[in-house]
Amino acid sequence: MKVFILFAFSAFVPESLAIWCYQCTSAIPGCTEPFNWRGIGYLGNPCPDSEDICVKLIERKGAEKVITRDCLSNFKAFRTDIPADTYEGCRAAAKDVNLANYVNNTVKEIDISRYGI
């Protein structure tokens, strides 16, 4: 009997360890800004991918602002315009020695406005 209870409990563990994200659009009360999780009526759904993150997508359609909240893996299937950079942590500094050099703006011959600096 103890083995059966342990097996039944272990069947629910992987889903409970997944990240939970709210899945809503701005048509649902509470999903807009400011976010009100009580207005949505539930505490979210588990994401299907183990390496998933929660995403808030803000789009402008004409004069209307549409907010969509969901898991990144759910967006990847039909939204190819979303960059799927799932890197977490600090990236290394730029290797180019020409970046981040000091520019002396008092020199009249240097036209820095042309280069967008």
C-alpha positions in Angstrom: 0.0 0.0 0.0 2.9 2.4 0.8 4.4 1.7 -2.6 1.1 2.6 -4.3 0.8 5.9 -2.4 4.4 6.8 -3.2 3.9 6.0 -6.9 0.6 8.0 -7.0 2.4 11.0 -5.3 5.4 10.8 -7.7 3.0 11.1 -10.7 2.1 14.6 -9.7 5.6 15.9 -8.8 6.9 16.8 -12.3 3.9 19.0 -13.0 4.1 20.7 -9.7 7.8 21.5 -10.2 7.1 23.3 -13.5 6.8 27.1 -13.6 3.3 28.4 -13.5 2.3 31.3 -15.8 -0.9 33.3 -16.2 -2.5 32.7 -19.6 -4.7 35.7 -20.5 -5.2 38.5 -22.9 -6.2 42.1 -22.3 -9.9 41.2 -23.0 -9.9 39.4 -19.6 -10.4 41.8 -16.7 -7.2 42.0 -14.6 -4.8 41.1 -17.3 -4.0 44.7 -18.3 -1.8 47.2 -16.5 -1.7 47.2 -13.5 -1.9 43.4 -13.3 -4.6 42.1 -10.9 -4.4 38.3 -10.5 -7.6 38.3 -8.5 -9.5 39.6 -11.5 -8.3 36.7 -13.6 -9.9 34.1 -11.3 -7.2 31.4 -11.2 -3.5 31.1 -10.2 -2.2 30.2 -13.7 -1.3 27.0 -15.6 1.9 24.9 -15.5 4.1 25.5 -18.6 4.7 22.5 -20.8 8.5 22.9 -21.2 10.9 22.4 -18.4 13.1 25.3 -19.5 10.2 27.7 -19.9 9.7 31.3 -18.8 6.7 33.6 -18.4 6.2 36.2 -21.1 4.2 39.4 -21.3 3.6 40.4 -24.9 2.5 44.0 -25.6 1.3 44.8 -29.1 -0.3 47.9 -30.6 -3.1 47.2 -33.1 -4.1 50.6 -34.3 -5.0 52.7 -31.3 -5.6 49.6 -29.1 -2.9 48.1 -26.8 -3.2 44.3 -26.5 -1.5 42.5 -23.7 -1.0 38.8 -23.8 0.5 36.7 -21.0 1.6 33.1 -21.5 4.5 30.6 -21.5 7.3 31.2 -24.0 6.9 27.7 -25.4 3.2 28.4 -26.2 4.2 31.6 -28.2 7.0 29.8 -30.2 4.5 27.7 -32.1 2.8 30.5 -33.9 4.8 33.7 -33.3 8.0 33.6 -35.3 8.7 37.3 -34.6 9.5 36.8 -30.9 13.2 36.3 -30.2 13.5 33.1 -28.2 16.6 34.1 -26.2 16.3 32.0 -23.1 19.8 32.7 -21.8 19.8 33.4 -18.1 22.7 35.2 -16.4 25.3 37.8 -17.3 26.8 37.8 -20.8 30.5 38.4 -21.3 31.8 41.9 -22.2 32.3 43.0 -25.8 35.5 41.7 -27.3 35.9 44.6 -29.7 38.6 47.0 -28.6 37.0 49.9 -30.5 33.8 49.8 -28.4 33.4 52.1 -25.4 36.3 54.4 -26.2 36.3 58.0 -24.9 35.3 60.7 -27.4 36.6 64.2 -26.8 33.7 66.4 -27.9 35.7 69.6 -27.8 37.6 68.8 -31.0 35.8 70.8 -33.8 36.9 68.4 -36.6 35.0 65.4 -35.2 31.5 65.2 -36.4 30.0 62.8 -33.9 26.4 63.7 -34.7 26.7 62.0 -38.1 27.7 58.7 -36.4 24.8 58.8 -33.9 27.0 59.1 -30.8 
